[in-house]
Amino acid sequence: MTNHWIDLKNSDCILIMGSNAAENHPISFKYVTEAQRKGAKLINVDPRFTRTSAKADIYTALRSGTDIAFLGGMIKYILDNRLYDEEYMKAYTNASALVNPAFDFKDGLFSGYDAANRKYDKSTWSFQADEKGVPKTDPSLQDARCVLQLLKKHYSRYDLKLVSEITGTPEADLLTVYKTYSATGEKGKAGTIMYAMGWTQHTVGVQNIRTMSIIQLLLGNMGVAGGGVNALRGESNVQGSTDQALLWHIWPGYLKSPKASDTSLAVYNEKYTPKSGDPRSANWWQNYPKYSVSLLKSFFGENANKENEFGYNWLPKTDEGKSYSWLDIFDEMYKGNIKGFFAWGQNPACSGTNAGKNREAMKKLDWMVNANLFDNETGSFWRGPGMDPSKIKTEVFMLPACVSVEKEGSVSNSGRWMQWRYQGPKPLGNSLPDGDIIMELGHRLKQIYKEEGKFPEPIRNLKWDYLTDGKYDPHKIAKQINGYFLQDVTIKDQTYKKGTLVPAFAMLQADGSTSCGNWIYCNSYTEKGNMSARRGKQDAPNNIGLYPEFAWCWPVNRRIIYNRASVDPKGQPRNDKRWVIRWNGEKWEGDVPDGPWPPMELPDGKPNPEGRYPFIMQKHGFGAIFGPGLADGPFPEHYEPLECPVEKNYMNSQRMNPVAPVYGTDADAHATCDPRFPYVGTTYRVTEHWQTGLMTRPQPWLLELQPQMFVEMSEELGTLKGIQNGERVTVKSARGSVQCTAIVTKRFKPFNIGGLTIHEVGMPWHYGWRWPESGTEESVNLLTPPTGDPNTRIPETKAFMVNVVKG
Amino acid sequence: MSKSFFIDTTLCTACRGCQVACKQWHNLPAENTTNRGTFENPPDLSFDTYKVVRMREQVIDGKFAWLFFPEQCRHCADPPCRDTAGEPSAIFKDEATGAVIFTANTKGLDADEIIASCPYNIPRKSEDGTLAKCDMCIDRVHNGLLPACVQTCPTGAMNFGDREKMVSLARQRLDIVKKAYPKAQLVDVEYVEVIYLITYQPELYHKNVIAMNAPAGMTRQMALRKMFRPMTSIASGIL
């Protein structure tokens, strides 16, 4: 979230699209309903009428996988009717920047497409620059090569009729949504988006969010109270796990994973440290080497020094053009290339897309360690449906972990709040906190590598001193993440003593004199104490629900990021009633501003050379309407999912995202526009279960509420197939089949897609054969497809094709 | 001053946290349910289930609506169940809170007659004839806590407190809601301690939303008058 949960109450218009907040983030509705009570409009767009829809002022449906068409139509509507916040757009976005004349877009392909390798050469996705490398602009926004004009051209094709044909949303409903949401472009109004996996889990996942980011920038909704782009995370600590880089492509704090070609620390730092020739661009990532070196010092401590490049060469490098995501791990495992596997706090036999492939892949392992609260479908895969234990060699070790309330530590919520939790009950039986299990694993590895082992340096040199009285100490880890001064350091007349905690990331150094396990968490645990354990209930002076003394929020306790965009160039709030920050002539008041610099303009209206553009994480300092960083294009474009019900993409000649990965083993079957699988399928959650259900299916009070796997379908489809409400049916895809109870409901309606009647059905993903004990309630991921987003490789579990048959 | 619930169905998202919290506080066993083609489960109130969120799909004036109604005992001002039982050790009204309490001594009474006397069809009997229903979490309330269902509600749909305050909150909320939903009403507010705010006709939510089991030939108002005295006689001046 750029904003945070409480801030939802400040909104004038909340769009819930790609999420089902009332069911899956129930507490959010405390603030959604508060906004509604104050007169805010709630819009919900979802293929199915949900418990969120039931509370919405405006609800309409779209076919799964067509969000870019829907939102692209909104961009066109905003531009055609000049509903954008012109002052904001001109001052704070790259709308006026001039784009490289060689940049082009034709019939679904951007310039630089390499069909053989399914990737883009992105060199033409750039700006025309002056001699200092600063983008040239046309402040009048008239130049045909300026971002705004290119945006207009790109979305000129997204007219109501075509959008309606693709999405299945009636034109009148499109207009209602566009009109209502675009009204937040008025100065002083704020609109927000609440999205989740309904947007991310597509072959166009990142671009779904990009489309909304463009809308938010056009309407001036970024950085303001009640605005922003807000991802609702699917677990209490998913934000934390991403921040700490529980992903292959990043290091903690969103630093880059090095590639094989990044042959030295100097090369690595040079490559990922952007340079701006514009003195008024903060270009915050110019500090990159301070963060990367401090991170290496936190990994290797005293063993890391300038001579050995702070241990940079001890860390793994990825091969050029190769991906190591979840999809790739199971692809390699299926091919027999992975021999050992830690399934830690996860259940890939149920949670991963194309789970049948995952289960088969596990047969190829020599060993698996299953660290979890309970045995699950993954640890017991060898005795699951269709498995012959006598023919499976995989040895499975179960490490019982204790549950979160039985240990001390922090979670970071969707709003970036790091919140410390004390231990409740003691761990049951032999179960241990994950930290203790990991510490012990590290000690054993160190012992083994002391004697022998290939490439032992990373293990031998690893700093591994986080025990107190023989137990994992979360405070030591939290302090390590915050960072220490490793020698006396003097910054602007102040000397920080060796061994003290670094007060904020601005003090981190690139010379090895500081350590920091995650620069964005620097300031969370300082000499003043554990900031995340604070429970102060005093609001900030702006009284908009920031509660700056409750827990701690990254970065540097800033509750609304990009907040410099909430003020005019003189530093005065663009909305007096819900102001976030304001300049009092000497300093900023309110939230922690995005940097200490004064406003862009002096009181007399002249530019202040000390001022900085608001979007400090962007090289040039501007909100990116033109966004050249992604794998699949600087402007989002509608493509159909890997499996879809139409022969062709009505928008362009590329049926699916031309750079989305497609996997090719015999377990990766897929079928588009195939009469065997005529219905769109989608997956979702219910309030009553959690993830793959490991913590909820064995809980009788919750199983009582949602006892069985189900498939929801329209009354029209029920009639067509002769399926009665409540009867058992089988749902099939090209990859597998699952038994479900049919819920035949008015909450699903057939779509009119370009004159065709298209049915969609939906299923929850919480089930698996271990519980309930009948063994009949299986995972929907046996059906889901072998593809994902080209930027993140998140799987496309939200849109695929199925059939439904009786029995 | 008695205690009342104010249940604002306009804010209810049917998350059913209240349903689970009720089971948890009372340590009631889960029922062995199946999916019957609906999210609603268990299918009905029972000896082991004091609260069920009803979820109804309705088309109203051509527009689809999904209506949620967290059903529970209304703790009537003048409870017919108590009068029918006629046994204060089995069914009584707690003076301090207004809670209508069933005890183990309901075993041996005419359970069916007591159930039939309830205008909202709430009490349920066990195999041995003992009756059970919502007890307002009287143990919590006497210790200064909110009922478990209210404590757990994330949206503000479930409210609890002194009757005067709840009635006033309900009236304020009704005034606001009426602007968007002219048919909005507070259900049987004068007769019960559990005040529901609904926006459509009661029967669209569930069959027992308003006091319904009137004998043939009687109007609903007559039935209500026969069944119990209104709250006004107890807490006059508030309404």
Interface residues (C-beta under 8 A of the other chain):
Chain A: A22 E23 P26 I27 F29 K30 T33 E34 R37 F49 R51 T52 S53 A54 K55 V686 T687 E688 P700 W701 L702 L703 E704 L705 Q706 P707 Q708 F710 Q724 N725 G726 E727 T741 A742 I743 V744 T745 K746 R747
Chain B: L11 T13 A14 C15 R16 G17 Q19 V20 K23 Q24 P29 A30 E31 N32 T33 T34 N35 R36 G37 T38 F39 N41 P42 E57 V59 F64 A65 W66 L67 F68 P154 T155 G156 I176
